[in-house]
């Protein structure tokens, strides 16, 4: 009986009322973390800033790299992910890419999966201390899939499985790929899971302009001559004519004169994701949108983690006032003691 009079908070559903004190109610906060490959490391800085200012999300939904960061936070391994990200160097990024010329993706993904497994362990989503969902796309139907149970590693892998780059991931009887194909910044998923305030993080907002007009066609100036690659020492035997590692890197990443396979596929996907994001956010806008200025960061610039994280920190700091205003609107506080009335002015 006394418990029902005082009130208690369970999962953010009810507020806390102290006898003779103010009535407060904390709204359920949802965090929607968007896709964007290396740019998604900005989510780490955003999360750090929110937590440092007492803004703790009750629900986290992520797409692609957003699922990686969000899953790490939900599982209590954000420190591990950040330390790994800050330790990445250009020369060791390639070691995580198990490139293959057969199968349904250029990258098998087993090396990255092993890294995630080492970080997460055998953690299941329904065991996490908060609500979490990873957004993916079903290959056969194009349906948007919210993975809310099962192994966290599998859900995250499916969410970042960029078509053509990574192999699809089989969960249940569904082959799943990158969720950015259908919902790059999953505001709708956060609301569906019960969020009353949604803070969305879009790391692709300043990548492209809204449009341009080509006023003239043709070359006005001669193109500069392509840079010549430094000549390696002459090899003997079969290696004199063929270097598997060098050829794969050149075809995958491209050279000074032309883009590689991965660059073309990723940039095409990036253009599509940008258009889908604008449409989805226009139809279902978040309460607060955080947009780090990472447009000049490449999709494979994972070695720039410190810079990218700092961009996220600054973006979150710019939006702290707006976030607090949104929370206050749904957290009315009155100093009126229950059962009493405020005096009226004559």
PEBELSUL-V137353 format. One record per residue. OMEGA is omega in whole degrees, 0 to 359 (NA if undefined). D_CENTER is the distance of its C-alpha to the mean C-alpha in whole Angstrom. Layout:
# PEBELSUL-V137353
OMEGA/D_CENTER + OMEGA/D_CENTER
This chain:
# PEBELSUL-V137353
179/45 + 180/44 + 180/41 + 178/40 + 182/42 + 182/40 + 178/37 + 183/34 + 176/30 + 176/28 + 177/24 + 184/24 + 181/27 + 180/30 + 179/31 + 181/33 + 177/37 + 181/39 + 179/43 + 183/44 + 183/41 + 176/38 + 181/36 + 178/32 + 179/29 + 179/25 + 177/23 + 185/20 + 176/17 + 180/14 + 180/10 + 185/8 + 185/4 + 179/4 + 180/4 + 178/6 + 186/8 + 180/9 + 181/8 + 174/5 + 176/8 + 178/8 + 179/7 + 179/9 + 178/12 + 179/11 + 180/11 + 182/14 + 178/16 + 182/16 + 180/17 + 180/20 + 175/21 + 179/21 + 187/18 + 180/17 + 175/15 + 182/17 + 177/14 + 177/11 + 183/9 + 173/5 + 176/5 + 179/6 + 176/4 + 176/2 + 178/5 + 181/7 + 180/6 + 178/7 + 178/10 + 179/11 + 182/12 + 181/13 + 180/15 + 183/17 + 179/15 + 178/13 + 180/16 + 179/17 + 181/13 + 179/14 + 178/17 + 181/16 + 182/14 + 180/17 + 180/19 + 177/18 + 181/21 + 185/21 + 182/24 + 177/22 + 181/19 + 182/21 + 179/22 + 183/19 + 177/20 + 184/22 + 181/23 + 181/26 + 175/28 + 182/28 + 185/26 + 177/24 + 179/21 + 181/22 + 179/20 + 178/21 + 184/18 + 181/20 + 176/20 + 178/16 + 178/17 + 178/20 + 178/18 + 179/15 + 179/18 + 181/20 + 185/17 + 190/17 + 180/20 + 180/22 + 178/20 + 186/20 + 182/17 + 176/20 + 182/21 + 182/18 + 177/20 + 179/17 + 181/16 + 175/13 + 174/12 + 184/10 + 178/10 + 178/12 + 177/15 + 185/19 + 189/20 + 186/24 + 185/23 + 181/20 + 173/20 + 184/16 + 174/16 + 180/14 + 184/15 + 175/16 + 184/19 + 183/20 + 181/18 + 181/15 + 181/15 + 180/16 + 181/13 + 179/10 + 180/12 + 184/13 + 180/10 + 181/9 + 181/13 + 184/13 + 180/17 + 179/19 + 178/17 + 176/17 + 174/19 + 181/18 + 180/18 + 175/21 + 187/20 + 177/24 + 183/25 + 171/22 + 187/21 + 176/17 + 186/15 + 180/11 + 180/10 + 175/10 + 185/13 + 183/14 + 186/11 + 177/9 + 196/8 + 178/10 + 183/12 + 180/15 + 179/14 + 178/13 + 181/17 + 179/18 + 173/18 + 181/20 + 175/18 + 173/20 + 179/18 + 173/15 + 182/13 + 181/10 + 182/8 + 183/8 + 179/8 + 188/10 + 184/13 + 181/16 + 182/15 + 172/18 + 181/21 + 178/22 + 180/25 + 178/28 + 177/32 + 185/33 + 180/37 + 180/38 + 179/38 + 183/39 + 178/39 + 180/40 + 178/40 + 179/41 + 178/38 + 179/37 + 180/38 + 180/36 + 179/35 + 178/37 + 178/36 + 182/38 + 177/40 + 177/40 + 183/43 + 180/45 + 178/44 + 176/47 + 184/47 + 180/44 + 178/42 + 184/43 + 187/42 + 173/39 + 186/36 + 183/33 + 181/31 + 180/31 + 181/31 + 180/28 + 182/26 + 181/28 + 183/27 + 184/24 + 182/23 + 180/26 + 183/28 + 185/30 + 183/31 + 177/29 + 178/25 + 182/24 + 183/23 + 181/20 + 180/20 + 182/21 + 183/19 + 181/16 + 176/17 + 177/18 + 180/15 + 178/14 + 179/17 + 181/16 + 180/13 + 180/14 + 180/17 + 181/15 + 180/13 + 181/16 + 182/18 + 181/16 + 177/15 + 181/19 + 181/20 + 184/18 + 176/17 + 176/15 + 176/18 + 178/16 + 177/14 + 185/12 + 177/12 + 181/12 + 185/15 + 183/13 + 181/15 + 177/17 + 180/15 + 181/15 + 181/12 + 180/14 + 182/15 + 180/14 + 179/17 + 187/16 + 183/14 + 178/16 + 182/16 + 178/13 + 179/12 + 175/16 + 178/14 + 179/12 + 181/15 + 179/17 + 179/15 + 179/15 + 179/18 + 185/19 + 184/18 + 181/20 + 179/23 + 179/21 + 181/19 + 177/22 + 179/25 + 179/22 + 181/23 + 179/27 + 180/27 + 178/26 + 180/28 + 179/31 + 178/34 + 178/37 + 180/40 + 178/42 + 180/44 + 179/44 + 179/47 + 180/48 + 178/48 + 178/48 + 180/51 + 179/51 + 179/52 + NA/56
